[in-house]
Amino acid sequence: MFDRLSLRTVATDYWRSLRRYGTSERDTSATLVIFGVPVALFVVALLCGFRMWQPTALLPAVALLAGVLLAAAGQILTLRARIADSLVLSSNKRVTGHIRETMSGVVLAAVAALADALLLGGLASAGDADNWITGILSALVLMCTAYLALMFLVTARRLYSTYLEVFEGGAGLPRRSQREIDEQHEYEAGSLDVS
């Protein structure tokens, strides 16, 4: 199980990952969205008396997302092994930092998927009871699912920025000129012409 030190390390790495890619400044808007939207949904669900009557419909989606996140963790480990084989990349603190921060996000998202699945199971076992427990469980499921969806987006963004850092030197594709765009359109138009 997680001990206090490893949880603190994962949380610290995750907090570091909430920075803008190019400048490494704190990404305040992303932080507010990732934590604010789930909390706001929780509060609104409680105030409106939201009840989730079919929680089992959401379980396959949460399970699928957990599988995708664990597969992403495997890809990160493979990427880390490839970096370890490169003398240039293994000594680059920025690259190894990206890998570590990405892995922390994937681990926390997988833990959120587990928590969401457990909450959904608890809500499903409550049945059709309309009491305060189902209200709180419904609000918690809504909060956890929103957090999980947002973490998936953040993790995908971080995976892509890590890929760019490792394989493209941190740069995206160069901007195409109008001539290149026109040539591509002509090529595509010509390849569809079968006469």
C-alpha positions as CSV (number, residue, x, y, z in Angstrom):
1,M,0.0,0.0,0.0
2,F,0.9,3.6,-0.2
3,D,2.9,5.0,2.7
4,R,2.8,8.6,3.7
5,L,6.1,9.5,1.9
6,S,5.0,8.0,-1.4
7,L,1.6,9.7,-1.3
8,R,3.3,13.0,-0.5
9,T,5.8,12.4,-3.4
10,V,3.0,11.6,-5.9
11,A,1.0,14.7,-4.7
12,T,4.0,16.9,-5.0
13,D,4.8,15.7,-8.5
14,Y,1.2,16.1,-9.5
15,W,1.2,19.7,-8.2
16,R,4.3,20.4,-10.2
17,S,2.7,19.1,-13.3
18,L,0.0,21.9,-13.1
19,R,2.4,24.3,-14.8
20,R,2.4,25.9,-18.3
21,Y,4.4,23.8,-20.6
22,G,6.7,26.4,-22.2
23,T,7.3,28.8,-19.3
24,S,6.9,26.5,-16.2
25,E,4.7,29.1,-14.5
26,R,1.8,28.0,-12.4
27,D,-1.2,27.3,-14.6
28,T,-3.8,28.9,-12.4
29,S,-6.7,28.5,-14.8
30,A,-6.1,24.8,-15.2
31,T,-5.8,24.3,-11.4
32,L,-9.0,26.1,-10.8
33,V,-10.8,24.0,-13.5
34,I,-9.4,20.7,-12.3
35,F,-10.3,21.3,-8.6
36,G,-13.1,23.9,-8.9
37,V,-15.4,22.2,-11.4
38,P,-15.7,18.9,-9.4
39,V,-16.3,20.8,-6.1
40,A,-18.8,23.1,-7.8
41,L,-20.7,20.1,-9.2
42,F,-20.7,18.5,-5.8
43,V,-22.2,21.5,-4.1
44,V,-24.8,22.1,-6.9
45,A,-25.8,18.4,-6.8
46,L,-26.3,18.6,-3.0
47,L,-28.3,21.8,-3.2
48,C,-30.5,20.6,-6.0
49,G,-31.1,17.2,-4.4
50,F,-29.5,15.3,-7.4
51,R,-30.0,11.5,-7.3
52,M,-28.3,9.1,-9.7
53,W,-30.8,6.3,-10.1
54,Q,-28.8,4.2,-12.6
55,P,-25.2,4.2,-11.4
56,T,-24.4,0.9,-13.0
57,A,-24.6,2.5,-16.4
58,L,-21.5,4.6,-15.5
59,L,-19.4,1.6,-14.2
60,P,-18.3,0.3,-17.6
61,A,-17.1,3.8,-18.6
62,V,-15.1,4.2,-15.4
63,A,-13.6,0.7,-15.7
64,L,-12.6,1.4,-19.3
65,L,-11.0,4.7,-18.3
66,A,-9.1,3.0,-15.5
67,G,-7.8,0.5,-18.1
68,V,-6.7,3.2,-20.4
69,L,-4.9,5.0,-17.6
70,L,-3.1,1.8,-16.6
71,A,-2.1,1.2,-20.2
72,A,-0.8,4.8,-20.3
73,A,1.2,4.0,-17.2
74,G,2.8,1.1,-19.0
75,Q,3.6,3.3,-22.0
76,I,5.3,5.8,-19.6
77,L,7.4,3.1,-18.1
78,T,8.4,2.0,-21.6
79,L,9.3,5.5,-22.5
80,R,11.3,5.9,-19.3
81,A,13.2,2.7,-20.1
82,R,14.0,4.2,-23.6
83,I,15.2,7.4,-22.0
84,A,17.4,5.5,-19.6
85,D,19.2,4.0,-22.6
86,S,20.0,7.4,-24.0
87,L,22.9,9.2,-22.3
88,V,21.6,12.6,-23.6
89,L,18.0,12.2,-22.5
90,S,18.7,10.4,-19.2
91,S,20.8,13.4,-18.0
92,N,18.2,15.9,-19.0
93,K,16.4,16.9,-15.8
94,R,13.5,18.5,-17.7
95,V,12.7,15.3,-19.6
96,T,13.0,13.1,-16.5
97,G,10.8,15.7,-14.6
98,H,8.1,15.4,-17.4
99,I,8.1,11.7,-17.1
100,R,7.8,11.8,-13.3
101,E,5.0,14.4,-13.3
102,T,3.1,12.5,-16.0
103,M,3.3,9.3,-14.1
104,S,2.0,11.0,-10.9
105,G,-1.0,12.3,-12.8
106,V,-1.7,8.8,-14.2
107,V,-1.4,7.2,-10.8
108,L,-3.7,9.8,-9.2
109,A,-6.2,9.4,-12.0
110,A,-6.2,5.7,-11.6
111,V,-6.8,6.1,-7.9
112,A,-9.7,8.5,-8.7
113,A,-11.1,5.8,-11.1
114,L,-11.0,3.2,-8.2
115,A,-12.7,5.7,-5.8
116,D,-15.3,6.4,-8.5
117,A,-16.0,2.7,-9.1
118,L,-16.3,2.1,-5.3
119,L,-18.7,5.0,-5.0
120,L,-20.7,3.8,-7.9
121,G,-20.9,0.3,-6.3
122,G,-22.0,1.8,-3.1
123,L,-24.7,3.8,-4.8
124,A,-25.8,0.8,-6.8
125,S,-26.1,-1.2,-3.6
126,A,-28.3,1.5,-2.0
127,G,-31.0,0.7,-4.5
128,D,-34.0,2.9,-4.9
129,A,-33.7,4.4,-1.5
130,D,-34.3,8.2,-1.5
131,N,-32.4,9.4,1.5
132,W,-29.6,11.6,2.4
133,I,-27.0,8.8,1.9
134,T,-28.0,8.4,-1.8
135,G,-27.9,12.2,-2.2
136,I,-24.4,12.4,-0.8
137,L,-23.2,9.4,-2.8
138,S,-24.7,10.8,-6.0
139,A,-23.0,14.1,-5.4
140,L,-19.7,12.3,-4.6
141,V,-20.0,10.2,-7.8
142,L,-20.6,13.3,-9.8
143,M,-17.6,15.1,-8.3
144,C,-15.3,12.1,-8.7
145,T,-16.4,11.4,-12.3
146,A,-15.8,15.1,-13.2
147,Y,-12.4,15.0,-11.6
148,L,-11.6,11.8,-13.4
149,A,-12.6,13.2,-16.8
150,L,-10.6,16.3,-16.3
151,M,-7.6,14.3,-15.1
152,F,-7.8,12.3,-18.3
153,L,-7.6,15.5,-20.3
154,V,-4.7,16.8,-18.2
155,T,-2.8,13.5,-18.5
156,A,-3.3,13.3,-22.2
157,R,-1.9,16.9,-22.5
158,R,1.0,16.0,-20.3
159,L,1.7,12.8,-22.2
160,Y,1.8,14.8,-25.4
161,S,4.1,17.4,-24.0
162,T,6.4,14.7,-22.7
163,Y,6.5,13.1,-26.1
164,L,7.4,16.4,-27.7
165,E,10.1,17.0,-25.1
166,V,11.6,13.5,-25.6
167,F,11.3,13.0,-29.3
168,E,11.0,16.4,-30.8
169,G,13.2,18.5,-28.6
170,G,10.2,20.2,-27.0
171,A,8.9,21.8,-30.2
172,G,5.7,21.1,-32.0
173,L,5.3,20.8,-35.7
174,P,6.5,23.9,-37.6
175,R,3.8,26.2,-39.0
176,R,3.1,25.3,-42.6
177,S,3.3,27.9,-45.3
178,Q,0.3,28.7,-47.5
179,R,2.2,27.1,-50.5
180,E,2.5,23.8,-48.6
181,I,-1.2,23.9,-47.7
182,D,-2.1,24.6,-51.4
183,E,0.1,21.8,-52.6
184,Q,-1.5,19.4,-50.1
185,H,-5.0,20.4,-51.3
186,E,-4.0,19.9,-55.0
187,Y,-2.5,16.5,-54.1
188,E,-5.7,15.5,-52.3
189,A,-7.9,16.7,-55.1
190,G,-5.8,14.8,-57.7
191,S,-5.7,11.6,-55.7
192,L,-9.5,11.5,-55.6
193,D,-9.8,12.1,-59.4
194,V,-10.2,8.6,-61.0
195,S,-10.8,9.7,-64.6
